[in-house]
Amino acid sequence: MTNSKDTTSKGVTKMISLSILDYSPIDEGTTAHDALWSTTELAQYAESLGYKRYWISEHHFVESVANSSPEILMMHIASSTKEIRIGSGGVMLPHYSSYKVAENFRMMEALHPNRIDLGIGRSPSYRIVNQALNEGKTKKQSYEQQVIDLKKYFTDNTDSEHRYQSLIATPRIPSKPEMWMLGTGETGAEVAAKEGLGFVYAHFAKPGTAGVNIVNRYYHNFQASTFLSSPKTIIGVFTVVGETEEEAEELARAFDLWLYFVESDNQPPYYPSVETALRRGFSTVEKQKVIQNRNRMLVGTPSLVKEKINKIAEAYKTNEIMIVPNVFGIQNRKKVISLLAQEFQLY
């Protein structure tokens, strides 16, 4: 079972599904090889616990994160699991050809029918990454046009007017991946609504009422498509869970340090351990940033985090939450998702 019944404060019973977004962190004292196999292990464990989806991030030039190519890792994870949906969280579309993205995901869908999710975004990455990935390109399509192109290539449409009207992405298959738009702003939500796609809001990047308003506009403006007949959302949250408040705080402190490093110019090539975070501490200036970042995290015991997740689900009017269990150590990450699975009665 992948859903948990929860009763809101208004007495309305709804089903909440839990999914996972994995950054593939390189824990201090380990290697990128270890990190990728830890991702495999966590995906297999998530499937056994009843999680709905397991998505892979795309990060470039972030040395503490192992995965820079979600499609390749997705293919490996899909082959290492049996039923759980596997997806990208997400493919940064402006860097790539929509046609090639469609081919890659059709290949995965052909090998693993009805299990593949294409989550797309447009994060700009570092300037040097942008330059390297787009070197030699003299003309780029708009983000919305790239999304329209993807839809064409997934539906074998050769009748509607298009600059490549007769072109079909191969292999031709009877099913297609689910297509999701990732975002934290109005533009992504508007495109998702107009093109009839699912929308994933990164609450962990921009929490607050602005996000709720953006998602509400998506609901209001949604237009049905061959992909979706009604609006569908997922809300992403940073999640740190411990058996006790003290354990959760220890893990969160290491997360604080990792997040600070990633968002500064002085990032080490690893995710710092709990011991390193405790030993290092934070300067007065750093503490202010840490306090700000804590607003982006759900930290606490399983019951407390469940309560926070339920409130977020109610605020965003969603029935699916995607947790980012980005804590130090594979055993700790397994514990986080296990504690939440037990609390939500996923199995």
C-alpha positions in Angstrom: 0.0 0.0 0.0 1.4 3.4 -1.0 -1.1 5.7 0.6 -1.9 6.8 4.1 -5.3 8.0 5.3 -5.1 11.3 7.2 -7.8 13.5 8.6 -7.4 17.2 8.3 -8.5 19.7 10.9 -11.7 20.1 8.8 -12.6 16.5 9.2 -12.0 15.7 5.5 -10.2 12.3 5.0 -7.7 12.3 2.1 -5.0 10.0 0.9 -1.4 11.1 1.0 1.2 9.4 -1.1 4.9 9.7 -0.2 7.7 9.8 -2.8 11.4 10.5 -2.6 13.9 12.8 -4.4 17.5 11.6 -4.0 20.5 13.9 -4.4 23.0 11.0 -4.3 25.3 12.8 -1.7 28.9 11.8 -1.4 29.2 11.2 2.4 32.4 12.2 4.1 34.8 9.3 3.9 33.2 7.7 0.9 33.4 8.0 -2.9 31.1 8.9 -5.8 31.0 5.1 -6.6 29.7 4.5 -3.0 27.2 7.3 -3.4 25.7 5.9 -6.5 25.3 2.4 -5.0 23.9 4.0 -1.9 21.2 5.6 -4.1 20.5 2.1 -5.6 20.2 0.6 -2.1 17.9 3.4 -0.9 15.7 3.0 -4.0 15.3 -0.7 -3.4 14.5 0.0 0.3 12.0 2.7 -0.6 10.2 0.3 -2.9 9.9 -2.3 -0.1 8.5 0.4 2.2 5.7 1.4 -0.2 6.9 4.7 -1.5 5.2 5.8 -4.8 8.1 7.3 -6.8 11.9 7.5 -6.6 13.3 10.5 -8.4 16.9 11.4 -9.2 18.3 15.0 -9.2 20.5 16.7 -11.8 23.4 18.7 -10.4 26.4 20.0 -12.2 29.7 21.1 -10.7 28.5 20.3 -7.2 31.3 18.1 -6.0 29.5 16.7 -3.0 26.8 15.2 -5.2 27.5 12.2 -7.4 24.8 12.3 -10.0 25.2 14.7 -13.0 23.2 12.5 -15.5 19.7 11.5 -14.2 18.8 9.5 -17.3 21.8 7.1 -16.8 21.2 6.7 -13.1 17.4 6.3 -13.7 18.0 3.4 -16.1 20.2 1.7 -13.5 17.7 2.2 -10.7 14.8 1.1 -12.8 16.7 -2.1 -13.6 17.5 -2.6 -10.0 13.8 -2.3 -8.8 10.5 -3.8 -9.9 7.5 -1.6 -9.4 8.3 1.8 -7.9 8.1 4.7 -10.4 11.5 6.1 -11.4 11.9 9.7 -12.4 14.1 12.8 -12.9 13.9 15.6 -10.5 14.6 17.0 -13.0 16.2 17.2 -16.4 17.2 20.8 -16.9 15.6 21.2 -20.3 17.3 24.4 -21.6 20.6 22.6 -21.7 19.4 19.9 -24.1 17.5 19.0 -27.2 13.9 18.2 -26.6 14.1 15.5 -29.3 17.0 13.8 -27.6 15.3 14.0 -24.2 12.2 12.4 -25.7 14.3 9.6 -27.2 16.1 8.9 -23.9 12.8 8.7 -22.0 11.1 6.7 -24.6 13.9 4.2 -24.4 13.5 3.9 -20.6 9.7 3.7 -21.0 10.0 0.9 -23.6 12.2 -1.1 -21.2 10.1 -0.3 -18.1 6.6 0.4 -19.2 4.4 2.6 -17.0 7.2 3.2 -14.5 9.0 6.3 -15.9 8.5 9.9 -14.9 10.0 12.9 -16.8 10.4 15.8 -14.4 11.7 18.9 -16.2 13.1 22.2 -15.0 15.2 25.1 -16.1 17.6 25.8 -13.2 20.3 28.0 -14.7 23.2 26.2 -12.8 26.6 27.9 -12.5 27.5 30.3 -15.3 30.4 28.2 -16.4 28.2 25.1 -16.5 25.7 27.0 -18.6 28.4 28.0 -21.0 29.9 24.5 -21.3 26.6 22.7 -21.8 25.4 25.2 -24.5 28.7 25.9 -26.2 28.3 26.3 -30.0 24.6 26.9 -29.9 23.6 29.9 -32.0 19.9 29.7 -31.3 17.9 28.4 -28.4 14.1 27.7 -28.3 12.1 29.2 -25.5 11.4 27.0 -22.5 7.7 26.8 -23.4 8.5 25.8 -26.9 10.8 23.1 -25.7 7.9 21.8 -23.6 5.6 21.9 -26.6 8.2 20.0 -28.6 8.4 17.3 -25.9 4.7 16.8 -25.9 4.7 16.4 -29.7 7.5 13.8 -29.6 5.7 11.8 -26.9 2.4 11.7 -28.8 3.6 10.8 -32.3 1.7 13.8 -33.6 2.5 14.4 -37.3 -0.7 16.3 -38.1 -0.4 19.5 -36.1 1.7 22.3 -37.5 5.3 22.1 -36.2 8.7 23.0 -37.6 9.5 19.3 -37.5 6.0 18.1 -38.4 6.9 14.7 -39.8 9.5 13.9 -37.1 8.8 11.0 -34.6 10.9 10.1 -31.6 11.7 6.5 -31.5 11.1 3.8 -30.4 7.4 4.1 -31.0 5.7 2.5 -28.0 2.1 2.3 -26.8 2.8 4.1 -23.4 4.5 7.3 -22.5 6.3 8.7 -19.4 4.4 10.9 -17.0 5.5 14.4 -17.6 6.0 16.9 -14.7 7.0 20.5 -14.6 9.3 21.4 -11.7 9.3 25.0 -10.4 9.3 27.6 -7.7 7.9 30.5 -9.7 4.9 31.6 -11.7 6.3 30.9 -15.2 6.7 27.1 -14.6 3.3 26.9 -13.1 1.8 28.8 -16.0 3.4 26.6 -18.6 2.4 23.4 -16.7 -1.2 24.6 -16.5 -1.4 25.7 -20.1 0.1 22.5 -21.5 -1.8 20.2 -19.2 1.1 18.8 -17.2 1.6 17.9 -13.6 3.3 20.5 -11.4 5.9 19.9 -8.7 6.5 22.8 -6.4 9.9 22.9 -4.5 8.7 24.0 -1.1 12.2 23.2 0.1 13.6 26.0 -2.0 10.9 28.6 -1.5 8.5 27.9 1.4 5.7 30.2 2.4 2.4 31.7 1.1 3.9 32.7 -2.2 4.2 29.0 -3.1 0.6 28.3 -2.1 -0.6 31.1 -4.3 1.5 29.8 -7.3 0.0 26.3 -6.9 -3.5 27.7 -6.6 -3.1 29.6 -9.9 -1.9 26.4 -11.5 -5.1 24.6 -10.3 -7.3 27.5 -11.6 -5.6 27.8 -15.0 -5.1 24.1 -15.8 -6.2 23.0 -19.3 -6.7 19.3 -19.9 -4.3 17.5 -22.3 -3.5 14.0 -23.5 -1.2 13.7 -20.5 -3.6 14.8 -17.8 -7.4 15.4 -17.6 -7.2 17.3 -14.3 -4.5 19.2 -12.4 -2.0 17.1 -10.4 0.6 18.3 -8.0 3.6 17.1 -5.9 5.2 19.2 -3.2 8.9 18.7 -2.4 10.2 19.0 1.2 13.6 18.7 2.9 13.0 16.1 5.6 15.1 15.3 8.6 13.7 12.6 11.0 15.1 11.0 14.1 13.7 8.7 16.7 14.2 11.6 19.2 14.4 15.4 18.8 18.1 15.2 19.8 18.8 12.7 17.0 16.9 14.7 14.4 18.8 17.9 15.5 22.2 16.1 15.1 21.3 15.1 11.6 19.9 18.6 10.8 23.1 20.2 12.0 25.1 18.3 9.4 22.5 19.2 6.8 22.8 22.9 7.9 26.6 22.7 7.2 26.2 20.9 3.8 23.5 23.4 2.6 25.7 26.3 3.7 28.7 24.9 1.8 26.7 24.2 -1.3 25.3 27.8 -1.4 28.8 29.4 -0.8 32.0 29.5 -2.8 33.8 27.1 -0.4 32.2 23.7 -0.9 34.2 20.5 0.0 33.8 17.5 -2.2 31.8 15.6 0.4 28.7 15.8 2.6 30.0 16.5 6.1 29.5 14.0 8.9 27.5 14.6 12.1 30.8 14.6 14.0 32.4 17.2 11.6 29.4 19.5 11.8 29.5 19.3 15.6 33.2 19.9 15.8 33.3 22.8 13.3 30.3 24.8 14.5 29.1 28.0 12.9 30.3 31.7 13.0 27.8 34.4 13.9 27.3 35.3 10.2 26.9 31.6 9.3 24.3 31.1 12.0 22.0 33.7 10.4 22.1 31.8 7.2 21.4 28.5 9.0 18.4 30.0 10.7 17.0 31.1 7.4 17.6 27.7 5.8 15.9 26.0 8.7 12.6 27.4 7.4 13.2 25.1 4.4 13.4 21.9 6.4 11.0 19.7 8.3 13.0 18.5 11.3 11.8 16.3 14.2 10.4 13.0 15.4 8.2 10.9 13.0 5.0 12.2 14.5 6.1 15.8 14.5 7.3 15.6 10.8 4.1 13.8 9.8 2.1 16.6 11.4 4.1 19.2 9.4 3.7 17.2 6.2 -0.1 17.0 6.7 -0.2 20.8 7.1 1.8 21.4 4.0 -0.4 18.9 2.0 -3.5 20.7 3.2 -2.1 24.2 2.4 -1.2 23.2 -1.1 -4.3 21.0 -1.6 -2.2 18.1 -2.7 -2.2 14.4 -2.0 1.4 13.7 -2.8 4.5 14.8 -0.9 8.0 14.2 -2.2 10.5 14.0 0.7 14.2 14.9 0.2 15.9 12.7 2.9 19.3 14.4 2.4 20.9 13.5 5.7 24.4 12.2 6.3 25.0 8.4 5.8 23.0 5.8 3.9 21.9 4.1 7.2 20.5 7.4 8.4 18.7 8.0 5.1 17.2 4.5 5.3 16.1 5.2 8.8 14.5 8.5 7.8 12.4 6.9 5.1 11.6 3.9 7.3 10.4 6.0 10.2 8.1 8.0 7.9 6.8 4.9 6.2 5.8 3.5 9.6 4.3 6.8 10.7 2.2 7.1 7.5 1.5 3.3 7.4 2.7 3.0 3.9 3.0 -0.8 4.3 
